Amino acid sequence: RKLPSLASSFIVPAPVDDPTLHQGRVRTTPHVEGQYAAYVYIPLIVHPGTALYSLIDEVLVVTKEMVPAAHAIGEIGTCQNGGGLVVNSSHRVRELHLSLTRPIFLRAHQREEFKQAIKLIASRRARFQASFATFSELTNDERTRTFLSLEVGAGHNELRDLLSVLSPTLRSLRQRDFYTQPRFHVSIAWALLDPDTSANGDGDADTKRRPRACEEVTIVEGTSDSNLTSSNGDIGESDKQFRTKSFPRVPHFPSELIPTLNQRFGARVSSAHIGGFNADTIAVKIGKDISSWPFHSLS
């Protein structure tokens, strides 16, 4: 005997993601009810008026000239015209993320346990100085986007130590460790990759993550982090056609972009005065929830 169907009020509709609302970005991991995308990172707050803020603005101007399809990352509350890169549109704080994990996925009952583990790590680690060394291009694991990144020089050893203490927690949750040869970085711009060409291209040894920061930040990353297709992973033929027409894509950044940036801005970004920063906080984003804890002070 056939059972009666459930009333519609008991059925939770599967989310339908619209890439046209997210600058063409698509969900790379299918939605699973009760599963939360998460990642761990060190936040870097860059204030207007600082040398690094001004340098990033200059770099974005050059990037926009060479890659019209590029989008800025990390400007909180900045308006965008037509979904493109907006430079000097406001003087708001820029928040950048230095990832310490790949995107991971937690069940509801694992969220608090994971946060407590990160909090404990923060209480046992001392803050440290780090600095940027060079510009580079990195792509995400799925090769759907490419990123303009600032790679870390000084501070690399301390960041590797953090990976070591994070590893047992990740493995206990059956999550993958970070990359075996990590290239620690923050990203400042991204562009959609053309799937027809990027699939056959030479990728970087390391790739950029994930998950996204808060919705006000134009980082997604990746956010988690902001992966935007339908729950079955298919965006539909009409959406594919719309994205192709509406969102410019690139096979990769122009070959001269990174050398140009390093030639024009490399000396400044690698100087401790401009590219140096304090790694004093660790944060975790789970779904839309962000928690952070300070590293302890040296005394």
Secondary structure, DSSP 4 states (H G I P E B T S, - for coil): -PPPPPPGGG--PPP---GGGTTT---SS---TTEEEEEEEEEEEE-TTSHHHHHHHHHHHHHHHH-TT-EE--BTT---STTS---SS----EEEEEESS--EEEEGGGHHHHHHHHHHHHHHSB-EEEEEEEEEEEEETTSSEEEEEEEE-TTHHHHHHHHHHHHHHHHHTT---S-SS---EEEEEEEEB-HHHHTTS---SSEE------TTSS----------S-TTS---HHHHHHHHHHS--BSSS-TTHHHHHHHHHHHHHTSHHHHEEEE-EEEEEETTEEEEEEPBPP-
